[in-house]
Amino acid sequence: MIDVFLRYLRAEGARVVFGVPGGLLHPMFAAVEREPDLRLVVAKHEAGAAFMADGYARAGSRLAVVAGTSGPGATNLLTGVAVAYSDGVPLLVITGQAPSHALGKGAAQETPPEDIDIVAMFKPVTKYSTMVQQPDRMPHHLRRALRLALTGRPGPVHLNVPVDFWERPVSEGWFNPSSYRPSTAVFDRDMVAKASNLLLEATHPILLVGSGAATAGAEQHVRALAELLPARVATSPRAKGVFPEDHPLSLGVMGIGGHRSARETVLSDQVDVLMTLGASLSETTTLNWHPDLRPSKALLQVDISVDRIARNYPVDVPLIGDAQTISIELIYHLHRLMREGSVPASRWDEYPKIEHSHAFYDEPELRLSDQEPIAPQRWRVELTEVLPDDALVFSDIGGHMLFNIHNLRISANQDFILNLGFGSMGHGTCAPIGAALTGEGRPVVAIIGDACFAMNGQELLTAAEYDIDVLWIVENNQMHGITWHGSKLVGDGRPMNSVRNRRPVEIAAIARAMGIKSWVVERPGQLGQVVVEALGLKGPKLIEIRVDGDVVPPLGERAKAIAGFRNK
């Protein structure tokens, strides 16, 4: 059975398996280690392995594989798998199981349906979760899992396999991936024609771009569509940079941590046609489902998932399909209409061009401040100036995330990855390790908080052991910043002192103990040179930035949303 399993992995382009080996999944791990076309990366914890696989899938736009043994190995994977499910990331998750003849007898770490049902645990956070009941059923379940993981809106799938099945022989009639996994690059021609006419007639069209556009590889097509109309463009927080933030049509980020230009334009009464592309219109994008997001004439929604269409706002033109396919068809229809004499009615050219200077951001004085300790806004300006043109930037979750969304500028050919769907701390710490293993050769930079490092920083040992080329930038304010500052904006306004460190933590010293080259930045003007030096070195490295923890991250809209939930 193991030979069939490995053949399907190779055929689907999987090249790395992440996990933590254990007895009830030993045959699979041992076979992967022997397989010349696969690389086994052993993490320090299964959650870290799942996050690494997630980063590999996002950065490489391909299937990732993660595995954990039975019992705690399987349950430790759950958070990472939930992150992938929330954000539509294709993972094949394999968990170990007690031998088939011992199921239900109380074998060590067994998780059968009659007891601790691991298959049921994974069902809510996967597109498919099942136990392989017989060795000869493995090909059937594997093909079904791969089809679901990689078709439509991607997502994780889970197979639970009794340990004695791996070495049993299986007779398999081979299926090529193209024969069991159909393309979903489809569209409704009538809806595309209707949307094209509405966009052409719009005087103030807006494109609101979500992360689904990046999943579909539609970045260049969205840009072409915006320039053709022209339409002004905002992105969701998770899609930051999918439309270049230095483009003259860019409004920046709409939603949590976002930009005033996006908020004031998208919610204004002058917008007559709003088209969303791969944006689910969640709380963090819509500012707690603000009613003014609905345009005066028509809302057009592009999404590959029928379930996300009109989930939160009534939609005038639903466009079911991936964002790249539909963007190409929209551009085609618009060009045809324009060749026939139609002229776009957009009046955005009559308005001043958007200047992406310091005034574009909140608190511009802190972006230029020479204060010590350094302001969080200031060092992000310095980082933006030295980030490589093709940098792949990860953000973890916390107060630093809000500063990243608001104060970093992501340009064309750079990418920004954030797991804001499930919002798990630790993802932005571990996922860059997987991203660096895709073979893309891009500089990988992870911006994380000291609390995120404390939660999953042990995976830097994994990076050190495998000499994985990632630069971590750790913003150290000696607290859970988003909770500390947020606690003063909700409830009775009393700060939650328990989330502040009682003893200062020296992140760079911990990293050096792991064998990782490290620096400490404390003053304005230091970071740029240090980043250039760090990126010139191969292997893992870390910069600790000690910041002024009293500077409040841009969490006002999030605090309002939480307060609103509490009052309902």
Long-range contacts (C-beta under 8 A, 24 or more apart in sequence): 1-135, 1-138, 1-165, 1-166, 1-167, 1-168, 1-169, 1-170, 2-27, 2-28, 2-31, 2-166, 2-167, 3-170, 4-138, 4-139, 4-142, 4-170, 4-172, 5-138, 5-142, 5-166, 6-31, 6-32, 6-35, 6-38, 7-174, 8-139, 8-142, 8-143, 8-146, 9-38, 9-65, 9-92, 10-37, 10-38, 11-176, 11-177, 12-63, 12-146, 12-150, 12-177, 13-62, 13-63, 14-38, 14-62, 14-63, 14-64, 14-65, 14-92, 15-39, 15-439, 16-40, 16-41, 16-53, 16-56, 16-64, 16-65, 16-434, 16-437, 17-41, 17-65, 17-66, 17-67, 18-43, 18-49, 18-50, 18-52, 18-53, 18-56, 18-64, 18-65, 18-66, 18-67, 18-434, 19-43, 19-46, 19-49, 19-66, 19-67, 19-68, 19-94, 20-44, 20-45, 20-46, 20-49, 20-68, 20-69, 20-73, 20-76, 21-69, 22-68, 22-69, 22-70, 22-73, 22-96, 23-69, 23-96, 23-163, 24-69, 24-70, 24-71, 24-96, 24-97, 24-98, 24-109, 24-163, 25-67, 25-68, 25-69, 25-70, 25-73, 25-94, 25-95, 25-96, 25-161, 25-163, 26-69, 26-163, 27-163, 27-166, 27-167, 28-67, 28-94, 28-96, 28-161, 28-166, 29-67, 31-166, 39-437, 41-433, 41-437, 41-462, 41-466, 42-462, 43-430, 43-459, 43-462, 44-458, 44-459, 44-461, 44-462, 45-76, 45-456, 45-458, 45-459, 46-73, 46-74, 46-76, 46-77, 46-80, 47-76, 47-77, 47-79, 47-80, 47-426, 47-430, 47-456, 48-80, 48-426, 48-430, 48-456, 48-458, 48-459, 48-462, 49-77, 49-80, 50-77, 50-79, 50-80, 50-81, 50-83, 50-84, 50-91, 50-93, 51-80, 51-83, 51-424, 51-426, 51-427, 51-429, 51-430, 51-431, 51-434, 51-456, 51-459, 52-430, 52-431, 52-433, 52-434, 52-437, 52-459, 52-462, 53-80, 53-84, 53-91, 53-434, 54-80, 54-83, 54-84, 54-87, 54-89, 54-91, 54-419, 54-427, 54-431, 54-434, 55-394, 55-417, 55-427, 55-430, 55-431, 55-432, 55-433, 55-434, 55-435, 56-434, 56-435, 56-437, 56-438, 57-84, 57-89, 57-90, 57-91, 57-154, 57-434, 58-87, 58-89, 58-417, 58-431, 58-435, 59-392, 59-415, 59-417, 59-434, 59-435, 59-438, 59-440, 59-442, 59-444, 60-435, 60-438, 60-439, 60-440, 61-215, 61-217, 62-90, 62-438, 63-90, 63-91, 63-92, 63-146, 63-149, 63-150, 64-89, 64-90, 64-91, 64-92, 64-434, 65-91, 65-92, 65-94, 66-91, 66-92, 66-93, 66-94, 67-93, 67-94, 67-95, 67-96, 68-94, 68-95, 68-96, 69-95, 69-96, 69-109, 70-95, 70-96, 70-97, 70-98, 70-109, 70-110, 70-111, 70-118, 70-163, 71-108, 71-109, 71-110, 71-111, 71-116, 72-109, 73-109, 74-111, 74-118, 74-121, 74-160, 75-118, 75-121, 78-121, 78-122, 78-125, 79-422, 79-424, 80-424, 80-427, 81-122, 81-125, 81-126, 81-156, 81-158, 82-125, 82-422, 82-424, 83-419, 83-421, 83-422, 83-424, 83-427, 84-155, 84-156, 85-125, 85-126, 85-127, 85-155, 85-156, 85-422, 86-419, 86-421, 86-422, 87-211, 87-238, 87-419, 87-420, 87-421, 87-422, 88-153, 88-154, 88-155, 88-211, 88-212, 88-215, 89-154, 89-155, 89-156, 90-149, 90-150, 90-154, 90-155, 90-156, 91-149, 91-155, 91-156, 91-157, 92-145, 92-146, 92-149, 92-156, 92-157, 92-159, 93-122, 93-126, 93-156, 93-157, 93-158, 93-159, 94-158, 94-159, 94-161, 95-122, 95-158, 95-159, 95-160, 95-161, 96-160, 96-161, 96-163, 97-131, 97-160, 97-161, 97-162, 97-163, 98-162, 98-163, 99-162, 99-163, 99-164, 100-162, 100-164, 100-165, 101-164, 103-162, 111-160, 118-160, 119-158, 119-160, 122-158, 122-160, 125-156, 126-155, 126-156, 126-157, 126-158, 127-155, 127-156, 127-157, 128-157, 128-158, 129-157, 129-158, 129-159, 129-160, 130-158, 130-159, 130-160, 131-159, 131-160, 131-161, 131-162, 132-159, 132-160, 132-161, 132-162, 132-165, 134-165, 135-165, 135-168, 135-169, 135-170, 136-170, 136-171, 138-165, 138-170, 139-170, 139-172, 139-175, 143-175, 143-180, 146-177, 146-180, 146-181, 147-180, 147-181, 150-181, 151-181, 151-182, 151-184, 152-184, 152-304, 152-305, 153-212, 153-304, 153-305, 154-215, 184-304, 184-321, 184-322, 185-321, 185-322, 185-324, 185-325, 186-320, 186-321, 186-325, 187-319, 187-320, 187-321, 187-325, 187-326, 187-329, 188-319, 188-320, 188-321, 189-329, 191-317, 191-318, 191-319, 191-320, 192-319, 192-326, 192-329, 192-330, 192-333, 193-333, 194-317, 195-275, 195-300, 195-317, 195-319, 195-330, 196-330, 196-333, 196-334, 196-337, 197-337, 198-273, 198-297, 198-298, 198-300, 198-316, 198-317, 199-229, 199-231, 199-273, 199-275, 199-300, 199-330, 199-334, 199-344, 200-229, 200-334, 200-337, 200-338, 200-342, 200-344, 200-345, 201-273, 201-345, 202-229, 202-231, 202-272, 202-273, 202-297, 202-345, 202-346, 203-272, 203-345, 203-346, 203-347, 204-232, 204-270, 204-271, 204-272, 204-273, 204-346, 204-347, 204-348, 205-229, 205-231, 205-232, 205-271, 205-272, 205-273, 205-274, 205-275, 205-346, 205-348, 206-231, 206-232, 206-233, 206-234, 206-251, 206-265, 206-266, 206-271, 206-273, 206-274, 206-275, 206-295, 207-231, 207-232, 207-233, 207-234, 207-243, 207-275, 207-276, 207-277, 208-233, 208-234, 208-235, 208-236, 208-254, 208-266, 208-274, 208-275, 208-276, 208-277, 208-279, 208-285, 209-233, 209-234, 209-235, 209-236, 209-239, 209-242, 209-243, 209-276, 209-277, 209-278, 209-279, 210-235, 210-236, 210-238, 210-239, 210-276, 210-277, 210-278, 210-279, 210-280, 210-285, 211-236, 211-238, 211-239, 211-242, 211-278, 211-279, 212-277, 212-278, 212-279, 212-280, 212-302, 212-303, 212-304, 212-322, 212-323, 213-239, 213-242, 213-277, 213-278, 213-323, 213-324, 213-327, 214-239, 214-242, 214-278, 214-415, 215-278, 215-322, 215-323, 216-278, 216-304, 216-322, 216-323, 216-324, 216-325, 217-324, 218-277, 218-278, 218-322, 218-323, 218-324, 218-327, 219-243, 221-323, 221-324, 221-327, 221-328, 221-331, 222-277, 222-323, 222-327, 223-247, 224-327, 224-331, 225-327, 225-330, 225-331, 225-334, 228-331, 228-334, 228-335, 228-344, 229-334, 229-344, 229-346, 230-344, 230-346, 230-348, 230-349, 231-275, 231-346, 231-348, 232-265, 232-348, 232-354, 234-258, 234-262, 234-265, 234-266, 236-279, 236-282, 236-284, 236-285, 237-284, 237-285, 237-405, 237-418, 237-420, 238-284, 238-418, 238-419, 238-420, 238-421, 239-278, 239-279, 240-405, 240-408, 240-410, 240-416, 240-418, 241-393, 241-410, 241-411, 241-414, 241-415, 241-416, 244-410, 244-411, 244-412, 245-356, 245-409, 245-410, 245-411, 246-356, 246-409, 246-411, 246-412, 247-412, 248-353, 248-354, 249-348, 249-354, 250-354, 250-356, 251-354, 252-356, 252-360, 253-405, 253-406, 254-285, 254-286, 255-284, 255-285, 255-286, 255-287, 255-557, 256-284, 256-285, 256-287, 256-402, 256-405, 256-420, 256-555, 256-557, 256-558, 257-401, 257-402, 257-403, 257-404, 257-405, 257-406, 257-553, 257-554, 257-555, 257-558, 258-405, 258-406, 259-360, 259-361, 259-406, 260-362, 261-354, 261-360, 263-287, 266-293, 267-292, 267-293, 268-292, 269-296, 271-295, 271-296, 272-296, 272-297, 272-298, 273-297, 273-298, 273-300, 274-298, 274-299, 274-300, 275-299, 275-300, 275-301, 275-302, 276-300, 276-301, 276-302, 276-303, 277-302, 277-323, 277-326, 277-327, 278-302, 278-303, 278-304, 278-322, 278-323, 279-303, 280-308, 280-311, 281-308, 281-311, 281-312, 281-313, 282-312, 282-421, 283-561, 284-420, 284-558, 286-312, 287-557, 287-560, 287-561, 288-557, 288-560, 288-561, 288-564, 289-313, 302-326, 302-327, 356-409, 361-406, 361-407, 362-406, 362-554, 366-551, 367-407, 369-524, 370-524, 370-525, 371-524, 371-548, 372-522, 372-523, 372-524, 373-522, 373-546, 373-547, 373-548, 374-521, 374-522, 374-523, 374-524, 374-545, 374-546, 374-547, 374-548, 375-524, 375-547, 375-548, 375-551, 376-400, 376-403, 376-407, 376-475, 376-547, 376-548, 376-551, 376-553, 377-403, 377-407, 377-551, 378-524, 379-475, 379-521, 379-524, 379-527, 379-545, 379-547, 380-404, 380-407, 380-408, 381-407, 382-524, 382-525, 382-527, 382-528, 382-531, 383-408, 383-447, 383-473, 383-527, 383-528, 383-531, 384-408, 384-409, 385-528, 386-527, 386-528, 386-531, 386-532, 387-414, 387-445, 387-531, 388-414, 388-442, 388-443, 388-535, 389-413, 389-414, 390-414, 390-442, 390-443, 391-415, 391-442, 391-443, 391-444, 391-445, 392-417, 392-432, 392-435, 392-440, 392-442, 392-443, 392-444, 392-445, 393-417, 393-445, 393-446, 393-447, 394-418, 394-428, 394-431, 394-432, 394-435, 394-444, 394-445, 394-446, 394-447, 394-448, 395-428, 395-446, 395-447, 395-448, 396-425, 396-426, 396-427, 396-428, 396-429, 396-446, 396-447, 396-448, 396-449, 396-452, 397-423, 397-424, 397-425, 397-427, 397-428, 397-452, 398-425, 398-449, 398-451, 398-452, 398-480, 398-481, 398-482, 399-449, 399-477, 399-480, 399-481, 399-482, 399-484, 399-485, 399-553, 399-555, 400-447, 400-448, 400-449, 400-452, 400-475, 400-481, 400-553, 401-428, 401-449, 401-482, 402-482, 402-553, 402-554, 402-555, 402-558, 403-475, 403-553, 403-554, 404-447, 405-554, 406-554, 408-447, 425-451, 425-452, 425-455, 425-456, 426-452, 426-455, 426-456, 428-452, 429-453, 429-455, 429-456, 429-457, 429-459, 429-460, 429-472, 430-456, 430-459, 432-470, 432-472, 433-459, 433-462, 433-463, 433-468, 433-470, 435-470, 436-468, 436-469, 436-470, 437-468, 443-471, 443-535, 444-469, 444-470, 444-471, 445-470, 445-471, 445-473, 446-470, 446-471, 446-472, 446-473, 447-473, 447-475, 448-472, 448-473, 448-474, 448-475, 449-474, 449-475, 449-476, 449-477, 449-480, 449-481, 450-474, 450-475, 450-476, 450-477, 450-478, 450-479, 450-501, 450-505, 450-507, 451-479, 451-480, 451-481, 451-499, 453-507, 453-510, 454-505, 457-507, 457-510, 460-511, 460-514, 460-516, 460-540, 460-542, 461-514, 463-516, 463-539, 463-540, 464-514, 464-515, 464-516, 464-539, 464-540, 467-538, 467-539, 467-540, 468-539, 468-540, 469-538, 469-539, 469-540, 470-540, 470-541, 471-531, 471-534, 471-535, 471-540, 471-541, 471-542, 471-543, 472-511, 472-540, 472-541, 472-542, 472-543, 473-531, 473-542, 473-543, 473-545, 474-507, 474-508, 474-542, 474-543, 474-544, 474-545, 475-545, 475-547, 476-505, 476-507, 476-544, 476-545, 476-546, 476-547, 477-547, 477-548, 477-549, 478-504, 478-505, 478-549, 479-549, 481-549, 481-553, 482-553, 482-555, 484-549, 485-552, 485-553, 485-555, 486-555, 486-558, 486-559, 486-562, 489-555, 489-556, 489-559, 489-563, 490-559, 490-562, 490-563, 490-566, 491-566, 506-544, 507-542, 507-544, 508-542, 508-543, 508-544, 511-542, 511-544, 516-540, 516-541, 516-542, 517-541, 517-542, 518-542, 518-543, 518-544, 519-543, 519-544, 520-544, 520-545, 520-546, 521-545, 521-546, 522-546
